Amino acid sequence: MTTDTDSEHPAHEVHPHGGHDDQHHWTDLQYVQLALALAVITALEVALSYTKDEFGSFFLPLLLIMMAVKFFAVVFYFMHLKFDNRLFGLLFYTGLFLAIGVYCAALLTFHFFAP
C-alpha cells in the first residue's frame, strides 16, 4: 500500500483561465494597439468617402479591402476566432461574403457603377 497523495503526483494541472493556453492570449497593450490601428483604418475610410471622386473606380475596391481587414481583425482577435473551431470561422467568412454581395447588389440597384 502506498501513501502517495494527489498533491505529490497531480494527474493534471488546473489552469487559472479555464484550461486555455496562455500563449494564445494577447496582452492588454496588444489589444489597445489593434484598437488604434482599427481607428486609423476607420479614419481612412471616412476620408476616402469624402474624396471618392478623386479615386474613381478604385473607390469601392479600396473601401471593401479596408472593410475586410477590419472585419478579420475584429473576428480573429477581439472575438478570439483565430483559436476556435474552423467551423465558426467558416460561418463568419460566409457572413462577410454575403454582406459584400448584398452591398454590391444594393449599389447596382442605384446605378452606382454606371458612368
Helices and strands as residue ranges (DSSP letters): G 22-24, H 28-50, H 52-55, G 56-58, H 59-73, I 74-78, G 81-83, H 86-109
